[in-house]
Amino acid sequence: MTIFKRMSLLCLTLLLAFAFGCAATSTREGTGEYIDDSAITAKVKSGLLGEPNLNSNDIQVETFKGVVQLSGFVTSPAQINTAVAVTRKVKGVSDVRSNMVVKGNQ
Protein backbone atom coordinates (compact mmCIF):
# COMPACT_ATOMS: atom_id res chain seq x y z
CA MET A 1 0.00 0.00 0.00
CA THR A 2 1.11 3.48 -0.66
CA ILE A 3 1.51 6.07 2.03
CA PHE A 4 -1.54 7.97 0.70
CA LYS A 5 -3.79 4.90 0.98
CA ARG A 6 -2.55 4.12 4.47
CA MET A 7 -3.15 7.68 5.64
CA SER A 8 -6.59 7.72 4.03
CA LEU A 9 -7.49 4.45 5.72
CA LEU A 10 -6.23 5.75 9.07
CA CYS A 11 -8.23 8.97 8.73
CA LEU A 12 -11.37 7.05 7.76
CA THR A 13 -10.94 4.69 10.71
CA LEU A 14 -10.50 7.59 13.14
CA LEU A 15 -13.51 9.40 11.69
CA LEU A 16 -15.73 6.32 12.07
CA ALA A 17 -14.47 5.69 15.61
CA PHE A 18 -15.25 9.28 16.54
CA ALA A 19 -18.72 9.11 14.96
CA PHE A 20 -19.66 5.90 16.75
CA GLY A 21 -18.06 7.04 19.99
CA CYS A 22 -20.41 10.02 20.13
CA ALA A 23 -23.50 7.96 19.34
CA ALA A 24 -26.33 7.93 21.86
CA THR A 25 -27.44 4.86 23.77
CA SER A 26 -30.37 4.31 26.10
CA THR A 27 -28.23 5.32 29.09
CA ARG A 28 -25.91 7.86 27.46
CA GLU A 29 -26.65 11.02 25.52
CA GLY A 30 -25.13 11.80 22.17
CA THR A 31 -23.31 15.08 21.67
CA GLY A 32 -26.31 16.81 20.10
CA GLU A 33 -28.67 15.59 22.81
CA TYR A 34 -26.30 16.82 25.51
CA ILE A 35 -26.27 20.28 23.98
CA ASP A 36 -30.07 20.26 23.61
CA ASP A 37 -30.53 19.14 27.21
CA SER A 38 -28.17 21.86 28.43
CA ALA A 39 -30.26 24.45 26.61
CA ILE A 40 -33.47 23.03 28.08
CA THR A 41 -31.96 23.12 31.58
CA ALA A 42 -30.93 26.76 31.11
CA LYS A 43 -34.41 27.72 29.86
CA VAL A 44 -36.10 25.97 32.78
CA LYS A 45 -33.80 27.67 35.30
CA SER A 46 -34.49 31.01 33.65
CA GLY A 47 -38.24 30.38 33.80
CA LEU A 48 -38.06 29.42 37.46
CA LEU A 49 -35.96 32.48 38.21
CA GLY A 50 -38.65 34.68 36.64
CA GLU A 51 -41.33 33.36 38.99
CA PRO A 52 -41.70 35.81 41.89
CA ASN A 53 -43.29 33.23 44.21
CA LEU A 54 -40.44 30.71 43.90
CA ASN A 55 -37.03 30.63 45.55
CA SER A 56 -35.35 29.10 42.51
CA ASN A 57 -32.00 28.86 44.33
CA ASP A 58 -33.38 25.89 46.27
CA ILE A 59 -34.52 24.00 43.14
CA GLN A 60 -32.09 21.87 41.16
CA VAL A 61 -32.79 21.11 37.50
CA GLU A 62 -31.40 18.15 35.56
CA THR A 63 -32.33 17.14 32.02
CA PHE A 64 -31.74 13.82 30.26
CA LYS A 65 -33.12 13.26 26.76
CA GLY A 66 -35.80 15.92 27.23
CA VAL A 67 -36.99 14.62 30.61
CA VAL A 68 -36.52 17.27 33.29
CA GLN A 69 -36.09 16.31 36.93
CA LEU A 70 -36.76 18.95 39.55
CA SER A 71 -35.43 18.42 43.08
CA GLY A 72 -34.85 20.51 46.14
CA PHE A 73 -36.92 22.29 48.77
CA VAL A 74 -39.91 24.63 48.57
CA THR A 75 -42.19 26.11 51.23
CA SER A 76 -45.58 24.90 49.92
CA PRO A 77 -47.20 22.36 47.59
CA ALA A 78 -48.38 25.28 45.45
CA GLN A 79 -44.76 26.11 44.69
CA ILE A 80 -44.20 22.55 43.47
CA ASN A 81 -47.17 22.92 41.13
CA THR A 82 -45.87 26.28 39.89
CA ALA A 83 -42.38 24.90 39.22
CA VAL A 84 -43.78 21.92 37.31
CA ALA A 85 -46.12 24.17 35.28
CA VAL A 86 -43.27 26.54 34.36
CA THR A 87 -41.10 23.59 33.35
CA ARG A 88 -43.80 22.02 31.15
CA LYS A 89 -44.05 25.27 29.14
CA VAL A 90 -40.41 25.10 28.03
CA LYS A 91 -39.97 23.99 24.43
CA GLY A 92 -38.24 20.62 24.20
CA VAL A 93 -39.43 19.26 27.55
CA SER A 94 -41.01 15.86 26.99
CA ASP A 95 -41.74 15.02 30.65
CA VAL A 96 -41.27 16.49 34.13
CA ARG A 97 -40.37 14.48 37.22
CA SER A 98 -40.69 16.25 40.53
CA ASN A 99 -38.67 15.17 43.56
CA MET A 100 -39.18 18.44 45.40
CA VAL A 101 -39.90 18.39 49.12
CA VAL A 102 -41.90 20.89 51.19
CA LYS A 103 -39.71 22.31 53.99
CA GLY A 104 -40.84 21.49 57.50
CA ASN A 105 -43.26 18.83 56.29
CA GLN A 106 -41.39 15.77 57.55
Secondary structure, DSSP 4 states (H G I P E B T S, - for coil): --HHHHHHHHHHHHHHHHHHHT---SSS--HHHHHHHHHHHHHHHHHHHT-TT--GGGEEEEEETTEEEEEEEESSHHHHHHHHHHHHTSTT--EEEEEEEETT--
